[in-house]
């Protein structure tokens, strides 16, 4: 089983990437995830449950500490082929 997480941090700033968004991206890029896709309006990561749980915990803590006033997270279970 793999987990896919989509997340955004707010508040948005269209002129300059907010520090909380940069921190969130650092967290997921540093994690041992299978896939990381970051974009201006949403981000997606995928990996083993234990790695995803740790990454989401760090993402929430660090992005809020860096000024996020809202973090939206959606988690989906991805079934592996043959499972």
ChimeraX attribute file (.defattr): number of C-alpha atoms within 10 A of each C-alpha:
attribute: neighborCount
match mode: 1-to-1
recipient: residues
	/A:1	11
	/A:2	17
	/A:3	20
	/A:4	20
	/A:5	19
	/A:6	16
	/A:7	18
	/A:8	21
	/A:9	24
	/A:10	17
	/A:11	14
	/A:12	15
	/A:13	10
	/A:14	9
	/A:15	6
	/A:16	7
	/A:17	11
	/A:18	17
	/A:19	14
	/A:20	24
	/A:21	27
	/A:22	13
	/A:23	20
	/A:24	27
	/A:25	18
	/A:26	14
	/A:27	19
	/A:28	24
	/A:29	16
	/A:30	9
	/A:31	17
	/A:32	15
	/A:33	18
	/A:34	14
	/A:35	12
	/A:36	17
	/A:37	13
	/A:38	17
	/A:39	9
	/A:40	11
	/A:41	11
	/A:42	12
	/A:43	19
	/A:44	18
	/A:45	22
	/A:46	23
	/A:47	21
	/A:48	15
	/A:49	15
	/A:50	10
	/A:51	17
	/A:52	23
	/A:53	14
	/A:54	14
	/A:55	22
	/A:56	20
	/A:57	12
	/A:58	17
	/A:59	23
	/A:60	20
	/A:61	13
	/A:62	18
	/A:63	24
	/A:64	19
	/A:65	13
	/A:66	16
	/A:67	16
	/A:68	22
	/A:69	12
	/A:70	13
	/A:71	17
	/A:72	11
	/A:73	14
	/A:74	10
	/A:75	15
	/A:76	11
	/A:77	12
	/A:78	13
	/A:79	10
	/A:80	8
	/A:81	6
	/A:82	4
	/A:83	5
